[in-house]
Amino acid sequence: MTEIHIRQFRYPEDYESALGLWNSVGAGVRVGPSDTPEEIQKKMERDPDLFLVAEAGPNIVGTVIGGFDGRRGTVYHLAVADDFRRQGVASQLMGELEQRLRDKGCIRAYLVVRPDNESAMKYYEAIGWGQLDDFLFAKNLE
């Protein structure tokens, strides 16, 4: 198994690799207006420590974006390249992001999963997230 290194996203040098990954993972990640270079730059100005990538050698093979508004956390764009799925990459990314949210004082976080993405729903439930309705999941981080 290839060694995976989790680190903070670097803008702008990681942008194209992350965007390519998001576009390659199918229904799990929707690339939209908030994923333009300008919007990602805004994200990096607010809380760059909550945008993480997983590297295998020089390649980005996973991403996760977190947000914290001072009260609640949010998780976006958990994505892992096909060749690296089921090897613990997503769990490493989520574990690191959850810890960083806790370190900021976040006690509860939310994420959205498309209703047709059953494998993601099962994954989030397996790592302790609870389904609140058809697409919203939550987890207490305290």
C-alpha positions in Angstrom: 0.0 0.0 0.0 1.2 3.5 -0.9 2.0 5.8 2.0 -0.6 8.6 2.3 0.3 12.0 3.7 -2.4 14.4 4.9 -1.7 18.1 4.5 -3.3 21.5 4.1 -4.4 22.5 0.6 -2.1 25.0 -1.1 -3.7 27.6 -3.3 -3.2 28.1 -6.2 -0.8 25.2 -6.8 -3.2 22.4 -5.8 -6.3 23.8 -7.4 -6.2 22.1 -10.8 -5.4 18.7 -9.2 -8.2 19.0 -6.7 -10.7 20.2 -9.4 -9.7 17.2 -11.6 -10.3 14.8 -8.7 -13.7 16.3 -8.0 -14.7 16.0 -11.6 -13.6 12.4 -11.7 -15.5 11.0 -8.7 -18.9 10.9 -10.2 -22.1 11.7 -8.2 -20.3 12.1 -4.9 -19.1 15.7 -5.5 -20.8 18.3 -7.5 -18.5 21.0 -8.9 -20.3 24.3 -8.9 -19.9 28.1 -8.6 -18.3 27.8 -5.2 -15.5 25.9 -6.7 -14.1 28.6 -9.0 -10.5 29.8 -8.3 -11.9 33.0 -6.8 -14.2 31.2 -4.4 -11.5 28.8 -3.4 -9.2 31.7 -2.7 -11.9 33.2 -0.4 -12.1 29.9 1.4 -8.3 29.9 1.9 -8.5 33.4 3.4 -11.1 32.4 6.0 -9.9 29.0 7.3 -7.2 27.4 5.2 -6.5 24.8 8.0 -9.9 23.2 7.2 -9.1 22.4 3.6 -7.1 19.1 3.5 -5.6 17.0 0.8 -4.3 13.4 0.8 -1.1 12.9 -1.2 0.4 9.7 -2.5 3.8 10.7 -3.7 3.4 13.9 -5.7 -0.3 13.2 -6.5 -3.4 14.5 -4.7 -5.6 11.4 -4.2 -8.1 12.8 -1.8 -9.6 16.0 -0.5 -12.0 17.3 2.2 -13.1 20.8 2.9 -14.4 21.9 6.3 -16.1 25.1 7.4 -16.7 26.5 10.8 -18.9 29.5 11.5 -18.0 29.8 15.2 -20.9 27.6 16.2 -21.3 24.6 13.8 -19.0 22.8 11.3 -19.7 21.7 7.8 -18.0 19.2 5.6 -17.8 19.4 1.8 -16.0 17.6 -1.1 -14.8 14.5 0.6 -13.3 12.8 -2.5 -10.9 9.9 -3.0 -9.4 8.8 -6.3 -10.8 5.5 -7.5 -7.4 3.7 -7.2 -7.2 4.7 -3.5 -10.7 3.9 -2.3 -11.2 1.4 0.5 -7.6 2.0 1.8 -8.5 4.4 4.7 -7.8 7.6 2.8 -11.3 9.0 3.5 -11.1 8.1 7.1 -7.7 9.8 7.5 -9.0 12.9 5.9 -12.2 12.9 8.0 -10.4 12.1 11.2 -8.0 15.0 10.7 -10.8 17.4 9.7 -12.9 16.4 12.7 -10.0 17.0 15.1 -9.3 20.4 13.6 -12.9 21.3 14.0 -12.8 20.1 17.6 -9.7 22.2 18.2 -11.6 25.3 17.1 -14.3 24.6 19.6 -16.8 23.0 17.2 -19.2 20.6 19.0 -21.4 19.6 16.1 -20.9 19.3 12.3 -23.1 18.7 9.3 -22.7 17.3 5.8 -25.0 16.7 2.9 -25.1 13.4 0.9 -27.1 13.1 -2.3 -29.9 10.6 -1.7 -28.7 8.4 -4.6 -25.2 8.0 -3.1 -25.9 5.0 -0.9 -22.2 4.0 -0.5 -21.4 7.5 1.0 -24.4 7.2 3.4 -23.1 3.8 4.6 -19.6 5.2 5.0 -20.7 8.2 7.1 -22.8 6.0 9.3 -19.9 3.7 9.8 -17.7 6.5 11.1 -20.3 7.8 13.5 -22.4 10.3 11.5 -26.1 10.1 12.0 -28.6 10.6 9.2 -31.1 13.4 10.1 -33.3 13.2 6.9 -33.0 12.1 3.3 -29.7 13.9 2.7 -28.5 15.6 5.9 -26.0 14.0 8.3 -24.7 15.3 11.7 -22.1 14.3 14.2 -21.4 15.5 17.7 -17.7 16.3 18.0 -17.3 16.9 21.7 
